[in-house]
Amino acid sequence: MLKSRKQTGFTLLEIVVALAILTIALSAIVTVGSNRAETLIQLREKNRALIVANNILQRYTSESQQVVVGLIDGVQENGNTAWKWQLNVQPSSNEYIYRLDVKVSKDADFDYAQASLVGFKWH
């Protein structure tokens, strides 16, 4: 009598399904990794812009630096980038205090600034 042998291993269909699942999982991992890298680059740029904004505020809120109401702009280098900044000095409700709004951008367009800070100066 002939005995039938039980076949061991995976069928072609099982291998194709496993490869499809592996492909989907790996593509998701690669997508998440690239999104994370892009987010880190954006955060680094924002951090550098905030450093520039903080430097400008410290410069103009110091005791020795005199300010007048109006717009002041300039350029400061940070991280191999020439950051454009704009300082808007305004009077506040207290006649002895100025409000200083700083915006920092890579471009001259301050509507989409990478960073903005507000400070106050006693005069």
C-alpha positions as CSV (number, residue, x, y, z in Angstrom):
1,M,0.0,0.0,0.0
2,L,1.1,3.5,-0.8
3,K,1.1,6.0,1.9
4,S,0.5,9.6,1.0
5,R,3.2,11.9,2.3
6,K,2.1,15.0,4.2
7,Q,3.6,18.0,2.5
8,T,5.5,20.5,4.8
9,G,6.4,24.1,4.2
10,F,4.6,27.1,2.9
11,T,2.4,27.4,-0.2
12,L,3.0,30.0,-2.8
13,L,-0.1,31.9,-1.8
14,E,1.1,32.1,1.8
15,I,4.5,33.4,0.7
16,V,2.9,36.1,-1.5
17,V,0.6,37.2,1.3
18,A,3.5,37.4,3.8
19,L,5.6,39.5,1.3
20,A,2.6,41.8,0.7
21,I,2.3,42.4,4.5
22,L,6.0,42.9,4.8
23,T,6.0,45.4,2.0
24,I,3.2,47.5,3.5
25,A,4.9,47.5,6.9
26,L,8.3,48.5,5.5
27,S,6.8,51.3,3.4
28,A,5.1,52.6,6.5
29,I,8.3,52.6,8.5
30,V,10.2,54.4,5.7
31,T,7.4,57.0,5.5
32,V,7.5,57.7,9.2
33,G,11.3,58.0,9.2
34,S,11.3,60.5,6.4
35,N,8.5,62.6,8.0
36,R,10.5,62.6,11.3
37,A,13.6,63.8,9.5
38,E,11.7,66.6,7.8
39,T,10.1,67.6,11.2
40,L,13.6,67.7,12.8
41,I,14.9,70.0,10.0
42,Q,12.0,72.4,10.5
43,L,12.5,72.4,14.3
44,R,16.2,73.1,13.9
45,E,15.3,76.1,11.6
46,K,12.7,77.4,14.1
47,N,15.2,77.1,16.9
48,R,17.8,79.1,15.1
49,A,15.2,81.8,14.2
50,L,14.2,81.9,17.9
51,I,17.8,82.4,18.9
52,V,18.1,85.3,16.5
53,A,14.8,86.8,17.8
54,N,16.1,86.4,21.4
55,N,19.4,88.1,20.6
56,I,17.6,91.1,19.0
57,L,15.3,91.4,22.0
58,Q,18.2,91.3,24.4
59,R,20.1,93.9,22.4
60,Y,17.3,96.4,22.3
61,T,16.0,95.8,25.9
62,S,19.4,96.3,27.4
63,E,19.9,99.5,29.5
64,S,22.4,101.0,27.0
65,Q,20.4,100.6,23.8
66,Q,18.1,103.5,23.0
67,V,14.9,102.7,21.1
68,V,12.4,104.9,19.3
69,V,8.9,104.1,18.2
70,G,8.8,102.6,14.7
71,L,10.3,99.8,12.6
72,I,13.9,98.7,12.8
73,D,15.2,95.9,10.5
74,G,18.4,94.1,9.9
75,V,20.2,90.8,9.2
76,Q,21.9,88.4,11.6
77,E,23.9,85.3,10.7
78,N,23.1,82.1,12.6
79,G,23.7,78.5,11.4
80,N,25.2,79.6,8.1
81,T,21.9,81.4,7.3
82,A,21.5,85.2,7.0
83,W,18.3,85.7,9.0
84,K,16.3,88.9,8.3
85,W,14.7,90.4,11.4
86,Q,12.2,93.2,12.0
87,L,11.7,95.0,15.3
88,N,8.5,96.9,15.7
89,V,8.7,99.3,18.7
90,Q,5.3,100.6,19.9
91,P,4.2,102.6,23.0
92,S,2.2,100.6,25.5
93,S,-0.6,101.7,27.8
94,N,2.0,102.7,30.3
95,E,3.8,105.8,29.1
96,Y,7.2,104.5,30.5
97,I,7.1,101.2,28.7
98,Y,7.7,100.3,25.1
99,R,6.4,97.1,23.5
100,L,9.0,95.4,21.2
101,D,7.7,92.8,18.6
102,V,10.5,90.9,16.9
103,K,9.9,88.8,13.7
104,V,12.6,86.6,12.1
105,S,12.4,85.2,8.6
106,K,14.7,83.7,6.0
107,D,13.0,85.9,3.4
108,A,12.0,89.5,3.6
109,D,8.4,88.4,3.9
110,F,7.6,88.7,7.6
111,D,3.9,87.6,7.2
112,Y,5.3,84.0,7.4
113,A,8.1,84.5,9.9
114,Q,9.9,81.5,11.3
115,A,9.9,83.1,14.8
116,S,8.4,86.0,16.7
117,L,8.9,87.2,20.2
118,V,7.5,90.1,22.3
119,G,9.4,92.0,24.9
120,F,9.1,95.2,26.9
121,K,11.5,98.0,27.7
122,W,11.3,100.6,30.4
123,H,12.4,104.1,29.3
